[in-house]
Amino acid sequence: MTAIKHALQRDIFTPNDERLLSIVNVCKAGKKKKNCFLCATVTTERPVQVKVVKVKKSDKGDFYKRQVAWELRDLAEVDAKDASKENPEFDLHFEKVYRWVASSTTEKNSFISCIWKLNQRYLRKKVEFVNVSSQLLEESVPSGESQSVAGGDEDALDDYQELNAREEQDIEGMMEVCEYAISNAEAFAEKLSRELQVLDGANIQSIMASEKQVNILMQLLDEALSEVDTIEGKLSSYEEMLQSVKEQMDQISQSNRLIQISNTNNGKLLDEIQFLVNYMDLSKGHIRALQDGDLATPKGIEACINASEALLQCMNVALRPGHDKLMAVKQQQHLFTELRDNFARRLTNHLNNVFVHQGHDQSSTLSQHTAELTLPKHSPLHRDLLRYAKLMEWLKNTQREKYEGLSRTYVDYMTRLYEREIKDFFEVAKIKMTGTSKEAKGKFGLHGSSGKLTGSTSSLNKLAVQGSNSRRSQSSSLLDMGNMSASDLDVADRTKFDKIFEQVLSELEPLCLAEQDFISKFFKLQQHPTPPLAQGELEEQDGGVSSKVPPHGEHRHSLQSSEKDMVRLMMNKIFLSIETELNSLIALGDKIDSFHSLYMLVKMSHHVWTAENVDPASYLSTTLGNVLVTVKRNFDKCILGQIRQMDEVKISKKSKVGILLFVTGFEEFAELAETIFRNAERRGDLDKAYVKLIRSVFTNVEKVANESQKTPRDVVMMENFHHIFSTLSRLKISCLETERREAKHKYTDHLQSYVINSLGQPLEKLNHFFEGVEARVAQGVREDEVSYQLAFNKQELRKVIKEYPGKEVKKGLDNLYKKVDKHLCEEESLLQVVWHSMQDEFIRQYKHFEGLIGRCYPGSGITMEFSIQDMLEYFSSIAQSH
């Protein structure tokens, strides 16, 4: 195996600058035995590359060839199969598993040991060894070596050293001199040994000959040692000197360090003192202002504001750790606390006195507003109090209890003041409204006596009201409006009421807004608009003040929300009477005239819309929203009242019906509503009311027409629906377009029905004759053969025609005209329309008769006693004569 190893080194690895370290003769497991060699090699140049090379002997000669080479770093695992028993099989795990069987266990162990050593040195134990005996690995590293595996393995691996060229030449020279160098190697080796001994002896003799020089060298060494001792003594003395200097320097350094610490401490102490002096020192001028400052003059108020802000800044300074234990700091804090409490007490007493005096001064000026419908202005009071706004903010941040007590005091005084003002203001408004009502009642009494409400419950109520001297006035209705169609007195009264109500709202709106703005500024309660949830909640409730502030314990909102609730709570208390007085005024206006609810709905809706645009969460917006619910309820009640009165209307059985009063009343109502609701925000409410009213009008027109005994049903329907159609066409109410078309349809249908029923058969016998002719034709008789029928021959036709000369026809038409004139009313002027329709119907019947004569009696020369021209003259002369 050694010869093979040398041959492989020479032929394969030396040309590639590689050195062969270990070799094993193997064959693949489980296959036909084809021997090859696995070689472990390293490169001679750095960096060192470690490889496992598969070498196979050529089949055609005795030389070897390199077949496969693997990098050792690609080797993942070496599996020896069995660590306890001798087993020549082993596996190498490269990119795949290679299974080998060694020619002997010894070669296998030697190869694995070499791989382990290479792994230890070059790969840092990267390869994993499985089923390898620990004894084998321990033997690979001798126990007595003091050097590391990486350093000692190289000598173990270098058991074979290749001869260089010079060594080969020397050996060849010696072998050439010795004849038996090859034939007798042992003798040659002995000869070489003897020559080596001779050389060793010569070396010893040479060493012994140089003893004198060695002695001289030893003497020189002794002298050098003595010099070294002298130098060491001097160095020791120098060291002692330096040690004393070092101690002195240490003392100086220690002293400097203590001085530096003292300076640092003094600087920090100075910083602390300057901090306390700068931030906790209140000037004497500020102390005097807090103790004795004049709170009645602008200059004194300004000084107090500056002093209070300085005091607050001193009290809120963030003390550093330990400051609160200093006696001077404690004394200063005690001084600040006394100044704060005394100034807060003085400020509270002064503002309480200001509230009381301002309230009395303001109430003394109420008498000048009683005659006029105006509210006193509080801007002077607000202007005077706003000078204290910053002081109120200071009080809010320092003395919360006194701040809240002041706010309660202000609310109490202003509540009583506003209650008197608002009560007097609404009394003036009610007096003006009731004065208007009295005048209207007097004027209405002159006109109402000529009304036509015979048999209606509304007229009976009206007469009862006119007969009594009580101040209660009646509610308007569509029946009343129909009776007052010629009067402008009520329009003037309602316009005056509208102005009064608008004046009331216009006075209240700036008053509430100014007071809310003052409260938010004076008490430092910031207002932020929020989504208008209040009104939606209010409409679901049944009226009343519902803008309550949650209990104090339910602090689920932020600070802004609580301040906003506080503003709302204060406004609710101050203006507690506004909603009650407004509802009372609305009730009075509704009692005077139920149609006032139209004016109030429009005005109130506009003011609510304006208030919500300014601030949806304001007190004014919430309160007007509550009142708007009441106004809307009154409006709905008014509409339902009109419908109920229409349902209860009764007609006279002895007089002609004509245009029903609630029909003309609806016309007046629509004209009034269109005037009031022009460009109004609540147009949708009016449209809904229109639909309800018009349906009720339609229903009750038909009911009255069915109950009418004096006037034919078709006339009642025709006249009233014509009036409704004319009204809707003139007013052009978009939401009633369907009803307008329906009214036109009903009017047209009943006009045609009345014409046909009234005209009947003016030529009755002639009608009966031609009905018989049409019956024969219907039974299958040819039209030109009808004249051969005994009952319908030409002589019978001439006899019937002679019974209707022109004079008789004109007489019958004249009676018909009188009958129609008796049925129709004068207001609607439909007589000529009906008469013209009758003329068209008569002409149609005439042409029908002529057509039958022409078809059934051809060539007979039979004609009517009068012509179409004669008939047109009859109709025209009758119409002109009346």
Steps between C-alpha positions, in 0.01 A plus 500: 500500500800731563624451143154581366487809716840617368396427142176696539684792656750508216270445206174672599532744791850651465422647155196670656691642798318268738622281783348157569427445872298178513376227265249216523425224252119483456224370282133603478266316734258251347655504151746296310837560653692762306776623721602865517679726746366783715775754568507785755711788364598858580646763271857623557410862429290724719216525547499128572227301326407158641352242262388140485608355162384177340782335300458197278755276336482500123388179332756535220814543707659539841442874530234673709256769403306756702128436471297722749603761758284638784572803716521397865282801595217336299521191722212506747532170683728195536317184606725211619199268531609335828715645778534180705571239237745485214313580184667604173188688377465876530295783340602846387216758473578756230222634277381140519596197707795287373522153651846331506656174617871523597746220429577488874372653821845640574508701177146623566588615855820667379311688227219612738760614754669711232167651398429583866835676540445704184155592624643614834768713339350651188122475533457578872315176573238557231476135393290272718637152586243228572566150637872573537678360805605769747822303560589540134451877523699526825792311348508754222612768752788393738413571867840639592515777247486850635415663171155524347357260247531759231870546572600140567323315226720634232809307632292185533389538143856567383628142561603493138743766376587505134870534412606812327729502194826559692427215738429270209834595339693436823335160547567407140867609542544283807332206331728532201811497723378195690477197276273304728259782578223325316597136534573518874296773654580400856869527447447836331298617798774391744758687298290812512461456877876473552558813295238681708677405820829630360334830423348523849840447658650770285229739612572428869873561452423834332288604795770407748757699302293822549503487891729806532261710298216374719681613817554845355132514414409401856722777644333755281168378621606546867609856433169568330317368806689733734418796280137393509510497882645855505229623265231332709626684812477836327153413372392415857617840630319672215187303576506613867532863391212460255289334771529806724408726206203277426372530857526877484317507167225276643453743787481794259249310279285416801499864608406616149217246486355623829520861377321403177224320694456805722474729197247268337289488814512877537391541135210259545398671823508835322280357219247371752492834682462691172221259394309557824557875490394527133190280517380532858550869566190724470563872467373741763286674239319175422452429870347849553271446197381167637444640850365849431458535121195697382261261321270779386733690265650374172854578620449316827342202320797481263743505795303227676499289183880528466551427869267197495675355196840549666370336818361206305832459320688499833263246651512269198880496470633143484725468806804279476550208740574625851376857450183433694709424812661845508356731766516805269305312232237393752463859625470630145238238412305591814514867396375414150213296645390787726522750213298269275227437759471866603491626140249232398277600792532871414431435129198283578346762730558776246345305210202405717442868569539577128236239413258640756546866402490430127182295546329783688618765253376292207160431657447873562504560124225247420221758513614671180466174304150408612325708234719371219547143386873497571725330752758696703856469376755351739808597303612768756480239777691248291759760403565594863521139617727381218779707652510236774516204254870429559449520875213251465733269313755536779230425756392196298854361504575575867174507701249277323246519780492880503484499117197270507342707777537815290347328200201393713462853635508646150245248379266574793505879453476483121219244518285738703594795277430319173181349639359849568616635165372205298169492686441872437611461139255218432222687678550788257497253208178339628335839547585597145369165371177513694453864397525384143249230576248745643519720194465201274196380687330838464581519133406140447161555662405754231583262221403169649130583520467468122651152490353202323587227752146389547492165670875480569630437850780751442255784437307413814821517704589830338164655581533385857840665527373824346204509734715466815717778641771262623860553388533145369517497119410219268727282286502560129397227260469443129129567539576837661746585227242418237262741669766774522620478144424867436659637816857621550456564872620158613800515269603823668447348845709195413773715348510699821519180705780378275696820565444474875614136510804580284582791731484268801738247343730775370529644850556166671763371256773767554424502873568127538801501270655799677445346843644162394801670343552703818477193724752307290744795503451618857504156662758368247278219374603438143226416253562252214221420251383141506267298271136609547374200693285700739224588258451147373466387860262786571267412215467148633391636838166655570613861533635664810851596606708191449853640468603372842863474601606151615557449873835612634607141560475399136829650381541288192585796277815703472563839665360682197178303522460576873558872442247495218249331730567764765421781253177324402407449865558866585298613196216265596482650848532863390241474221276248669190702414567552128363167380196524728423855387550409135263205531247726675529759222462230235193364675351851510571557130350163415196582712452834326524346154604144427648614167762689698675164530601539132680825575655362816620182327680697229654754737600244761653267238706784358631603841582138592687457173693824562586400858621155393729654240656719771536222762293180490562436872410848622223561749309708243509222242381242754223716643367615163512140386277403794256781423503409131367158597206671672438728200511205263253315723266802494533518122406134468213555743380794288500288184319215675246752635427627150454145377269420791289811433469403134390151603234651729361754249126488430313654207155654479237281340303802374765711332726455203846363589732690261871524582553343841649724766786266584596495129535877489654478845768262369571751223549777755710268721724404207547864400585593859733200546682564172559858611625394844711200390672671209870395526433339841714218643198289607331479158471123539260539796273722290503254209390220734222721635392589144461133412294429813275802445440447128412133552253605769358769266454240224334257736264755652404650162384156393324448834313832471415425135351165602299663781378797292126498431449845353795498258582205271805298599674563166461877543653495849791286379547697178497847658720417800760297312515769234572750776767269651658447158509876435656566843774237462576612146535860611714431811718234327561292812740231384411240766130515394554449128340156518197641682476782243474248217250296701285811561500578130401143418214504751380839377497384135326171578226657706449781245441240230277295728291805594465609137383155391262456794358854475464500123345155509290442184362838389346329186358208698268341242757542227753332725269207562435463125867485406575268788253257337677548165836422657347191666381364161841560348656322796265202438635462148272719291687692234494875548344571156222246576394657834253729318303193392424414865144597584584678829797684349386597152534847357149610602574420868828689479330810352233486772762497777706780342193726473457483880828692547482829314765767573272696734452200732869421502589858595242496779647179644850643487388816676355295785827299516703823528289618793543166672882509459513863618309399809746219578824692447644761735610845392846494661649242267343640173467158338158563340634588157748211513217255580269657239768471232555134590126438471502663159777267386314197635174608329679549168657156538155341545361699205776381270445144620131517401580648158750227438242228576245666265756517220598132537158343573276725282713587199340717233192567713573872535393489865678757723463648849269800554801712609860512388831518693514871424154543652613305804813720545278808483268350767792444740649843430173692539411316824843575648476869402145540626607396852 
